[in-house]
Amino acid sequence: MSPWPSLVTAIALLVYLVLTINVGRARAKYKIMPPQMSGDPNFERVVRVQQNTLEQLVLFLPALWLFSQFVSPIWGASLGAVWVVGRMVYAWGYYQAAEKRTLGFAIGSLTVLTLLGGALVGIIFPLLKPLI
């Protein structure tokens, strides 16, 4: 198996780790102590970036690996890298204002849909081949 999907996975997890650290830093900056999850809108945006990225990882990682296994590890890793960039664009925009998150969210969502759709084609096509 190609190491490229593994590298993208590690980078995606590092991005998530940084976003998690940012939540801790924002807690201190805005004086929002656990278990409190709301208060300053700036803090709430930082938390939403981290939580949304966690939610997206649940779809992204299996889709990345299925696509890489059944279609192409190089194309999977390339699309995965686009997803990582999309997450960074999403975070940067959302940290500034909620309405600035759209481009990054669109990049990530389209990438996941491409990975998942491609994986399904890569899985189903060989299953149907003997029937055709």
N, C-alpha and C positions, 0 to 999 in steps of 0.2 A: 504494500500500500504506500502511496505517495505521502511524504511528510507535510505537504502543503496544507491539507485540511487540518492537520494537527497544529500547525503553526497558527492558522487563522483562529482555531478554537482557543489556543493559549492567549492570543492577542485579545479576542473578544472577552475572555475571562478577566484579563488585566484591565480592560476598559471598565468592566463591571466593578472590579475592585476599586478603581479610582473613583467611580461614581459613588460607591458606598463610603469611601473615606470622605468624600465631599459632604455627605450627609452629616457625618460626625463633626466636620469643621463648621458646617452651617449651624448645627446645634449650639456650638460654643459661641459663634458670632452673633446669633440672634437670641441666645439665652433661652432655648427651648429644650428643657431637660426631659429625659425619658420618664415615663412612657408617653408624654405629650407628643402628638403628631401634627399639631396645628398651631397657628399663631401668626407669625409674620409671613406674608405672602411670598417673600423671597425664599424663606425656608421651605415652604410648602412646594414651591417649584422644584427645588433641589431634591426633595423627597420623591416627587412624582417622576422625575427623570430616572432616579434609581429604581423605583418600583416598576415603572413601565419597561425599563430595560430588562429587569428580571422576568417580567411577564413575556417579553419578546424572546428571551433566551430559550424558553420552554419550546417554542416553535422553531426557532432558528437552528439550534444545535442538531436536533434529529434530522431536520430538512437538509442541512449541510452535509451530514454524514451519509444519509440515504442517497442524495444526489451524487456525492463523491464515489460511493460504492457502485451505483447502478448506471451512472452516466459518465462522469469524468472527474477525477480528483483535481485536475488543474482548473477546469471550469468551475467546479464547486468551490475551490479555494478562492478563485477570482471573484465569484459572486459573493462569497463570504467576506472578502475584503471590502467590497462595496457596502455590505451591510454594516460592517464596523465603522466605516467612514460615515454612513448615514446616521448611526447612533451618536457619533461625535457631533455631527451637524445638528441633530435633534437636541442634544444636551446643551450645546452652545446657544442655540436659539431659545430654548425653553428657559435657561437661566436668565436671559434678558427679559423675556415676556412670553406668556403662554401662547399668544398668537404667532410667535416666530418659530414654533416647533414643527410646523406643517411640512416644510421641505424635507427635513431629516426623517420625519415619520413616514413620508411617502417613499423615500429612498429605501428605508428598511422594510416597509410593508411589501413593496413591489419585488424586492430581492427575495424575501421569504416566499412569496407566492411563486416566483420563478423557480426557486430551489425545490419547493414542494411539488409543483406541477411537473417539473422535469423529472423528479424522483419517481412520481407515480407513473409517468410514461416509461421511464427506464425499468420499472418493476413489472408493469403490466404487459408491455410489448413482448418480451420474451415468453411470458405465460401464454399469450395468444398465438404466437408463431406456429406451434404445432397444430393448432386448430384451423389455420388458414390454408 
